[in-house]
């Protein structure tokens, strides 16, 4: 594990690409589900992106299901 220094703080990371990442959202505190949901709802972009990701994932899952069904029927 390596560390980088950003704003006089040492931040551990496991991937070299994270050296340029803004670590301002990292915290050593664990959130309860209620706190997490509240913070997600307060951050409009995070909420929109999560919702969009879930919709896209569901759509891709349905497409994959149809592809698998078609392949099985062809055999």
N, CA, C and O atoms as a GROMACS GRO file, in nm:
protein
  300
    1UNK      N    1   0.085  -0.117   0.000
    1UNK     CA    2   0.000   0.000   0.000
    1UNK      C    3   0.089   0.123   0.000
    1UNK      O    4   0.190   0.128   0.071
    2UNK      N    5   0.051   0.222  -0.080
    2UNK     CA    6   0.128   0.346  -0.086
    2UNK      C    7   0.043   0.459  -0.031
    2UNK      O    8  -0.077   0.445  -0.012
    3UNK      N    9   0.110   0.571  -0.008
    3UNK     CA   10   0.037   0.687   0.042
    3UNK      C   11   0.074   0.808  -0.041
    3UNK      O   12   0.183   0.815  -0.098
    4UNK      N   13  -0.017   0.902  -0.047
    4UNK     CA   14   0.012   1.030  -0.110
    4UNK      C   15  -0.023   1.139  -0.012
    4UNK      O   16  -0.107   1.120   0.076
    5UNK      N   17   0.041   1.252  -0.027
    5UNK     CA   18   0.012   1.364   0.060
    5UNK      C   19  -0.065   1.468  -0.018
    5UNK      O   20  -0.022   1.510  -0.126
    6UNK      N   21  -0.179   1.509   0.035
    6UNK     CA   22  -0.265   1.607  -0.029
    6UNK      C   23  -0.318   1.698   0.081
    6UNK      O   24  -0.381   1.651   0.176
    7UNK      N   25  -0.293   1.827   0.069
    7UNK     CA   26  -0.339   1.924   0.169
    7UNK      C   27  -0.286   1.889   0.309
    7UNK      O   28  -0.360   1.898   0.407
    8UNK      N   29  -0.161   1.850   0.317
    8UNK     CA   30  -0.096   1.817   0.443
    8UNK      C   31  -0.158   1.698   0.514
    8UNK      O   32  -0.141   1.684   0.635
    9UNK      N   33  -0.230   1.614   0.444
    9UNK     CA   34  -0.288   1.493   0.501
    9UNK      C   35  -0.233   1.373   0.424
    9UNK      O   36  -0.209   1.383   0.303
   10UNK      N   37  -0.214   1.262   0.492
   10UNK     CA   38  -0.168   1.141   0.426
   10UNK      C   39  -0.289   1.053   0.399
   10UNK      O   40  -0.367   1.022   0.489
   11UNK      N   41  -0.304   1.012   0.272
   11UNK     CA   42  -0.418   0.931   0.231
   11UNK      C   43  -0.369   0.799   0.174
   11UNK      O   44  -0.298   0.799   0.073
   12UNK      N   45  -0.404   0.685   0.235
   12UNK     CA   46  -0.366   0.556   0.177
   12UNK      C   47  -0.451   0.526   0.055
   12UNK      O   48  -0.569   0.562   0.050
   13UNK      N   49  -0.392   0.460  -0.043
   13UNK     CA   50  -0.468   0.415  -0.159
   13UNK      C   51  -0.404   0.290  -0.215
   13UNK      O   52  -0.288   0.260  -0.186
   14UNK      N   53  -0.478   0.219  -0.296
   14UNK     CA   54  -0.428   0.094  -0.350
   14UNK      C   55  -0.410   0.099  -0.500
   14UNK      O   56  -0.357   0.004  -0.558
   15UNK      N   57  -0.451   0.206  -0.565
   15UNK     CA   58  -0.443   0.213  -0.710
   15UNK      C   59  -0.369   0.341  -0.748
   15UNK      O   60  -0.403   0.448  -0.698
   16UNK      N   61  -0.269   0.333  -0.838
   16UNK     CA   62  -0.191   0.451  -0.874
   16UNK      C   63  -0.275   0.563  -0.935
   16UNK      O   64  -0.240   0.680  -0.920
   17UNK      N   65  -0.385   0.530  -1.002
   17UNK     CA   66  -0.468   0.632  -1.065
   17UNK      C   67  -0.533   0.723  -0.962
   17UNK      O   68  -0.578   0.833  -0.996
   18UNK      N   69  -0.538   0.680  -0.838
   18UNK     CA   70  -0.602   0.761  -0.735
   18UNK      C   71  -0.514   0.875  -0.686
   18UNK      O   72  -0.560   0.956  -0.605
   19UNK      N   73  -0.391   0.884  -0.730
   19UNK     CA   74  -0.303   0.989  -0.680
   19UNK      C   75  -0.355   1.126  -0.717
   19UNK      O   76  -0.331   1.222  -0.644
   20UNK      N   77  -0.425   1.139  -0.830
   20UNK     CA   78  -0.477   1.269  -0.869
   20UNK      C   79  -0.621   1.288  -0.825
   20UNK      O   80  -0.681   1.393  -0.852
   21UNK      N   81  -0.678   1.190  -0.758
   21UNK     CA   82  -0.818   1.196  -0.715
   21UNK      C   83  -0.832   1.289  -0.596
   21UNK      O   84  -0.747   1.291  -0.508
   22UNK      N   85  -0.939   1.365  -0.594
   22UNK     CA   86  -0.968   1.453  -0.481
   22UNK      C   87  -1.022   1.369  -0.366
   22UNK      O   88  -1.129   1.310  -0.378
   23UNK      N   89  -0.951   1.362  -0.258
   23UNK     CA   90  -0.987   1.277  -0.145
   23UNK      C   91  -1.080   1.348  -0.045
   23UNK      O   92  -1.096   1.301   0.067
   24UNK      N   93  -1.140   1.458  -0.084
   24UNK     CA   94  -1.219   1.535   0.012
   24UNK      C   95  -1.341   1.461   0.064
   24UNK      O   96  -1.393   1.498   0.169
   25UNK      N   97  -1.388   1.358  -0.005
   25UNK     CA   98  -1.505   1.285   0.039
   25UNK      C   99  -1.472   1.164   0.125
   25UNK      O  100  -1.562   1.099   0.177
   26UNK      N  101  -1.346   1.132   0.139
   26UNK     CA  102  -1.308   1.016   0.219
   26UNK      C  103  -1.314   1.052   0.367
   26UNK      O  104  -1.281   1.163   0.408
   27UNK      N  105  -1.356   0.955   0.445
   27UNK     CA  106  -1.366   0.976   0.588
   27UNK      C  107  -1.339   0.844   0.659
   27UNK      O  108  -1.367   0.737   0.605
   28UNK      N  109  -1.284   0.853   0.777
   28UNK     CA  110  -1.261   0.733   0.857
   28UNK      C  111  -1.388   0.690   0.930
   28UNK      O  112  -1.393   0.580   0.985
   29UNK      N  113  -1.490   0.777   0.932
   29UNK     CA  114  -1.614   0.746   1.002
   29UNK      C  115  -1.705   0.660   0.914
   29UNK      O  116  -1.716   0.683   0.794
   30UNK      N  117  -1.768   0.562   0.977
   30UNK     CA  118  -1.865   0.480   0.906
   30UNK      C  119  -2.002   0.545   0.918
   30UNK      O  120  -2.038   0.598   1.023
   31UNK      N  121  -2.077   0.540   0.810
   31UNK     CA  122  -2.211   0.598   0.809
   31UNK      C  123  -2.315   0.490   0.837
   31UNK      O  124  -2.299   0.375   0.796
   32UNK      N  125  -2.419   0.529   0.906
   32UNK     CA  126  -2.533   0.438   0.917
   32UNK      C  127  -2.609   0.445   0.785
   32UNK      O  128  -2.587   0.536   0.706
   33UNK      N  129  -2.698   0.351   0.763
   33UNK     CA  130  -2.777   0.354   0.639
   33UNK      C  131  -2.859   0.483   0.632
   33UNK      O  132  -2.870   0.544   0.525
   34UNK      N  133  -2.915   0.524   0.744
   34UNK     CA  134  -2.995   0.647   0.747
   34UNK      C  135  -2.911   0.769   0.708
   34UNK      O  136  -2.956   0.853   0.630
   35UNK      N  137  -2.788   0.777   0.762
   35UNK     CA  138  -2.700   0.889   0.728
   35UNK      C  139  -2.661   0.886   0.580
   35UNK      O  140  -2.658   0.989   0.514
   36UNK      N  141  -2.630   0.766   0.530
   36UNK     CA  142  -2.594   0.752   0.389
   36UNK      C  143  -2.709   0.797   0.300
   36UNK      O  144  -2.688   0.875   0.207
   37UNK      N  145  -2.830   0.749   0.328
   37UNK     CA  146  -2.947   0.786   0.246
   37UNK      C  147  -2.972   0.936   0.252
   37UNK      O  148  -3.006   0.997   0.151
   38UNK      N  149  -2.957   0.996   0.369
   38UNK     CA  150  -2.977   1.140   0.382
   38UNK      C  151  -2.876   1.215   0.297
   38UNK      O  152  -2.913   1.307   0.224
   39UNK      N  153  -2.748   1.177   0.305
   39UNK     CA  154  -2.644   1.245   0.228
   39UNK      C  155  -2.666   1.225   0.078
   39UNK      O  156  -2.644   1.318  -0.001
   40UNK      N  157  -2.708   1.105   0.038
   40UNK     CA  158  -2.737   1.081  -0.104
   40UNK      C  159  -2.850   1.171  -0.153
   40UNK      O  160  -2.842   1.227  -0.262
   41UNK      N  161  -2.954   1.185  -0.074
   41UNK     CA  162  -3.067   1.269  -0.113
   41UNK      C  163  -3.030   1.417  -0.115
   41UNK      O  164  -3.087   1.495  -0.191
   42UNK      N  165  -2.935   1.456  -0.032
   42UNK     CA  166  -2.891   1.595  -0.029
   42UNK      C  167  -2.804   1.629  -0.150
   42UNK      O  168  -2.797   1.746  -0.190
   43UNK      N  169  -2.737   1.531  -0.208
   43UNK     CA  170  -2.650   1.552  -0.323
   43UNK      C  171  -2.726   1.515  -0.450
   43UNK      O  172  -2.734   1.397  -0.486
   44UNK      N  173  -2.783   1.615  -0.516
   44UNK     CA  174  -2.870   1.591  -0.631
   44UNK      C  175  -2.798   1.514  -0.742
   44UNK      O  176  -2.856   1.422  -0.801
   45UNK      N  177  -2.673   1.549  -0.772
   45UNK     CA  178  -2.601   1.481  -0.878
   45UNK      C  179  -2.577   1.334  -0.843
   45UNK      O  180  -2.594   1.247  -0.927
   46UNK      N  181  -2.538   1.307  -0.720
   46UNK     CA  182  -2.514   1.169  -0.678
   46UNK      C  183  -2.642   1.088  -0.688
   46UNK      O  184  -2.641   0.974  -0.734
   47UNK      N  185  -2.752   1.147  -0.646
   47UNK     CA  186  -2.880   1.079  -0.653
   47UNK      C  187  -2.920   1.051  -0.798
   47UNK      O  188  -2.964   0.940  -0.830
   48UNK      N  189  -2.903   1.151  -0.886
   48UNK     CA  190  -2.936   1.133  -1.027
   48UNK      C  191  -2.848   1.028  -1.092
   48UNK      O  192  -2.896   0.944  -1.168
   49UNK      N  193  -2.718   1.031  -1.063
   49UNK     CA  194  -2.625   0.934  -1.122
   49UNK      C  195  -2.654   0.793  -1.074
   49UNK      O  196  -2.648   0.698  -1.153
   50UNK      N  197  -2.684   0.777  -0.946
   50UNK     CA  198  -2.716   0.645  -0.893
   50UNK      C  199  -2.842   0.591  -0.959
   50UNK      O  200  -2.846   0.475  -1.001
   51UNK      N  201  -2.945   0.674  -0.969
   51UNK     CA  202  -3.071   0.633  -1.032
   51UNK      C  203  -3.048   0.595  -1.178
   51UNK      O  204  -3.099   0.493  -1.224
   52UNK      N  205  -2.972   0.677  -1.250
   52UNK     CA  206  -2.942   0.648  -1.390
   52UNK      C  207  -2.864   0.517  -1.403
   52UNK      O  208  -2.893   0.437  -1.492
   53UNK      N  209  -2.768   0.495  -1.316
   53UNK     CA  210  -2.690   0.371  -1.319
   53UNK      C  211  -2.776   0.248  -1.294
   53UNK      O  212  -2.758   0.145  -1.359
   54UNK      N  213  -2.870   0.259  -1.200
   54UNK     CA  214  -2.959   0.146  -1.172
   54UNK      C  215  -3.047   0.117  -1.292
   54UNK      O  216  -3.067   0.001  -1.328
   55UNK      N  217  -3.102   0.222  -1.354
   55UNK     CA  218  -3.185   0.203  -1.474
   55UNK      C  219  -3.106   0.136  -1.586
   55UNK      O  220  -3.155   0.043  -1.649
   56UNK      N  221  -2.985   0.184  -1.610
   56UNK     CA  222  -2.902   0.127  -1.718
   56UNK      C  223  -2.865  -0.018  -1.688
   56UNK      O  224  -2.866  -0.103  -1.777
   57UNK      N  225  -2.832  -0.046  -1.562
   57UNK     CA  226  -2.797  -0.182  -1.522
   57UNK      C  227  -2.915  -0.275  -1.545
   57UNK      O  228  -2.899  -0.386  -1.596
   58UNK      N  229  -3.034  -0.231  -1.505
   58UNK     CA  230  -3.155  -0.312  -1.524
   58UNK      C  231  -3.180  -0.336  -1.672
   58UNK      O  232  -3.213  -0.448  -1.711
   59UNK      N  233  -3.166  -0.234  -1.753
   59UNK     CA  234  -3.185  -0.248  -1.897
   59UNK      C  235  -3.084  -0.347  -1.955
   59UNK      O  236  -3.121  -0.433  -2.035
   60UNK      N  237  -2.958  -0.335  -1.916
   60UNK     CA  238  -2.855  -0.428  -1.964
   60UNK      C  239  -2.883  -0.571  -1.918
   60UNK      O  240  -2.859  -0.666  -1.993
   61UNK      N  241  -2.934  -0.587  -1.797
   61UNK     CA  242  -2.967  -0.721  -1.747
   61UNK      C  243  -3.078  -0.784  -1.830
   61UNK      O  244  -3.074  -0.903  -1.859
   62UNK      N  245  -3.178  -0.705  -1.868
   62UNK     CA  246  -3.287  -0.756  -1.951
   62UNK      C  247  -3.238  -0.794  -2.091
   62UNK      O  248  -3.279  -0.896  -2.147
   63UNK      N  249  -3.149  -0.712  -2.147
   63UNK     CA  250  -3.091  -0.742  -2.278
   63UNK      C  251  -3.010  -0.871  -2.270
   63UNK      O  252  -3.022  -0.957  -2.357
   64UNK      N  253  -2.929  -0.886  -2.166
   64UNK     CA  254  -2.848  -1.007  -2.147
   64UNK      C  255  -2.937  -1.129  -2.132
   64UNK      O  256  -2.909  -1.235  -2.189
   65UNK      N  257  -3.044  -1.116  -2.056
   65UNK     CA  258  -3.138  -1.227  -2.038
   65UNK      C  259  -3.195  -1.271  -2.173
   65UNK      O  260  -3.203  -1.391  -2.200
   66UNK      N  261  -3.235  -1.175  -2.256
   66UNK     CA  262  -3.288  -1.208  -2.389
   66UNK      C  263  -3.183  -1.274  -2.477
   66UNK      O  264  -3.213  -1.368  -2.550
   67UNK      N  265  -3.058  -1.225  -2.471
   67UNK     CA  266  -2.950  -1.285  -2.550
   67UNK      C  267  -2.924  -1.429  -2.508
   67UNK      O  268  -2.908  -1.517  -2.593
   68UNK      N  269  -2.920  -1.453  -2.380
   68UNK     CA  270  -2.897  -1.590  -2.329
   68UNK      C  271  -3.012  -1.680  -2.370
   68UNK      O  272  -2.990  -1.794  -2.412
   69UNK      N  273  -3.134  -1.631  -2.356
   69UNK     CA  274  -3.252  -1.710  -2.394
   69UNK      C  275  -3.246  -1.746  -2.543
   69UNK      O  276  -3.275  -1.860  -2.580
   70UNK      N  277  -3.209  -1.650  -2.628
   70UNK     CA  278  -3.198  -1.675  -2.772
   70UNK      C  279  -3.090  -1.779  -2.801
   70UNK      O  280  -3.112  -1.868  -2.883
   71UNK      N  281  -2.975  -1.768  -2.736
   71UNK     CA  282  -2.866  -1.863  -2.758
   71UNK      C  283  -2.906  -2.004  -2.716
   71UNK      O  284  -2.873  -2.101  -2.784
   72UNK      N  285  -2.975  -2.015  -2.605
   72UNK     CA  286  -3.018  -2.147  -2.556
   72UNK      C  287  -3.118  -2.208  -2.653
   72UNK      O  288  -3.113  -2.327  -2.682
   73UNK      N  289  -3.210  -2.126  -2.703
   73UNK     CA  290  -3.311  -2.175  -2.798
   73UNK      C  291  -3.249  -2.218  -2.930
   73UNK      O  292  -3.303  -2.305  -2.997
   74UNK      N  293  -3.136  -2.159  -2.969
   74UNK     CA  294  -3.070  -2.192  -3.095
   74UNK      C  295  -2.997  -2.326  -3.088
   74UNK      O  296  -2.967  -2.385  -3.192
   75UNK      N  297  -2.970  -2.375  -2.970
   75UNK     CA  298  -2.894  -2.500  -2.956
   75UNK      C  299  -2.980  -2.620  -2.972
   75UNK      O  300  -2.932  -2.733  -2.962
   0.00000   0.00000   0.00000
